Amino acid sequence: MNMELLLPLIGIPIVVLGFAFKVNPLMVVTTAGLVTGLAVGMDLPTLLETFGEKFMNSRQLASSLLILPVIGLLELNGLKEHAQAWISRIKVASTGRILMLYFVVREISAALGLLSLGGHAQTVRPLLVPMAQGAAVNVHGELPQALQDRIAAHAAACDNIALFFGEDIFIAFGAVLLMSAFLKENGITNVEPLAIGLWAIPTAFCALMIHLFRLARLDARIAMDVAAFRAVGDGARL
Amino acid sequence: MTTLISINLVYYLIGIITMLIAYLSWRDSSNPKRITTALFWFLFGMSFLFGDVMLLYLGKTTSYRIVGFTVLLMAAIAGANLLGAGKRPDDEATTRRRAAARLGNKLFIPALAIPVITVLLAGFGKELQIGSMFLLDQKNLTLASLVIAVAGALTLGQRITGSSPLMAVRESRRLVDAIGWALILPQMLAMLGGVFVAAKTGTSIQAIVNLFIDPDNRFALVLIYCLSMAAFTMIMGNAFAAFPVMTAGIALPFLILQHHANPAPLVAIGMFSGYCGTLMTPMAANFNIVPAALLELKDKYQVIKLQIPTALAVLACNVFLMYFLAFS
């Protein structure tokens, strides 16, 4: 192992330590980029050029900014409050069940290529989170902030996991095309995208089962946490 | 052939929204750090609003350097904790409840319109033309569809609620205040990924992984391929960047050529092992950190923490699935 192989890795401990010590991530990432670049002998102007080029070429990542005005407008007019009220009329709805339903629909629709049906800005924040929280409020009354946060984080995790393990079944998705192109470039020409999509199904099914199992236990866990929180609250009042 | 909703138009729209947010932040007296907050969003908006003009008149090298410099400035503002947020008026909750009672289910219409219109246009709108112009950017169908969906939802929203477009932007500034620096993080990470590629970090990782390889132990090879896909994805924040490096380094020479693995299940499950890594890393900011900020969670790592048990369980499944499916 010589230095030349180790130097390009210098950014990794910077990122790990920076995140661990909760330094502002923008600062961590920029520092890691600067140090890595300088360590492998890039000069500052070239490094700035790389920074600018990659930043400009990934501008589509900021597209959630487009959605915020609509969401802001609807939330000002009580979208969240209404979503909570609406869910309270459905007697069988519980946090776990809502998230399970969303998970299944999201994974299947992603497998069919309908990736934009969900998403954190357009679906999770305005609709899924208030409904999942509202269902718990209906059973337990006002929730402590920590529990509200946990339900919201669960909703975001559902969206990610269902999307990731669903989308690779869809044969026109970028990842599938990337894999078949990679195999072709390396002389393996007899693999169709369809085959890769089909072989994604076993893992997609495992992810579905594993995550549904966790979500199935969520309602009981919420009840336990609410009870524990109340007990502490009562203790404090005594 | 030209396009009506081109990717550049999308960037201009994002730029205009960002500049309005910068202006409103500057005017917000309830924000103790209003000047630096406004400067941050102004710098961010610049690359969207003037990026293409700069490329045209200054050439690539100079434009990229200028943007690179603004990136350093933004990191410095955020790092020095100079990004602030305004206060919301106290009487708002009552207003919201009253509006909710008045508008009822109509509020769902614009919210649902965004995903529905996006999916429909992205699925069936590719060929749509106005005169001799394509309606949607042919290479960025989803993004172009999203613009139309958002415009439609905004129009519907104004009709239903009676609020003005300026109100919408003012509300989005409050959301942006809550999200803060996290909105920029995905692009910063793409930038770091670019530096890692230029520094050939992949080659180094591969060299280290090779130290652990026993070419005759089939199960160990499968295990190392899955784990290194997850680990390198955690470093890069993106499974697509890890896939060619690890597959060319381990899967292709040892598993496919030497042990005659079936390539289709091997790469499909290998890529999924990378996705398990995506679920566990702050480097995949647009999936893990931005949502935490968007949902205004106290702990920005909470989404990742909740994803780790599922990710590890699926990763374990992947090892066995690959071992049994690729060699049957």
Interface residues (C-beta under 8 A of the other chain):
Chain A: M1 L5 L6 L7 P8 L9 G11 I12 V15 F19 V23 N24 P25 L26 M27 V29 T30 A32 G33 T36 G37 A39 V40 M42 P45 L47 L48 E49 T50 F51 G52 E53 K54 F55 M56 N57 S58 R59 Q60 L61 A62 S63 S64 L65 L66 I67 L68 P69 V70 I71 G72 L73 L74 E75 L76 N77 G78 L79 K80 E81 H82 A83 A85 W86 G113 L114 L115 S116 L117 G118 G119 H120 A121 Q122 T123 V124 R125 P126 L127 V129 Q145 A146 D149 R150 A152 A153 H154 A155 A156 A157 D159 N160 I161 F164 F165 D168 G174 A175 L178 M179 F182 L183 N186 I188 V191 A195 I196 G197 L198 W199 A200 P202 T203 C206 A207 I210 H211 R214
Chain B: I7 V10 Y11 L13 I14 I17 T18 S47 F48 G51 K60 T61 S63 Y64 R65 I66 V67 G68 F69 V71 L72 M74 A75 A76 A78 G79 N81 E92 T95 R96 R97 R98 A99 A100 A101 L103 G104 N105 L107 F108 P110 A111 L112 I114 P115 T118 V119 A122 G123 N140 T142 L143 S145 L146 V147 V150 A153 L154 G157 Q158 I160 T161 S163 P165 M167 A168 V169 R170 E171 S172 R173 R174 L175 V176 W181 A182 L183 I184 L185 P186 Q187 M188 L189 A190 M191 L192 G193 G194 V195 F196 A198 A199 K200 T201 T203 S204 I205 A207 I208 L211 I235 A239 F240 F243 P244 T247 A248 L252 I256 P263 A264 P265 V267 A268 I269 M271 F272 Y275 T278 L279 P282 M283 A285 N286 F287 N288 I289 V290 P291 A292 L294 L295 L297 K298 D299 Q302 V303 K305 L306 Q307 P309 T310 A311 A313 V314 C317 N318 L321 L325
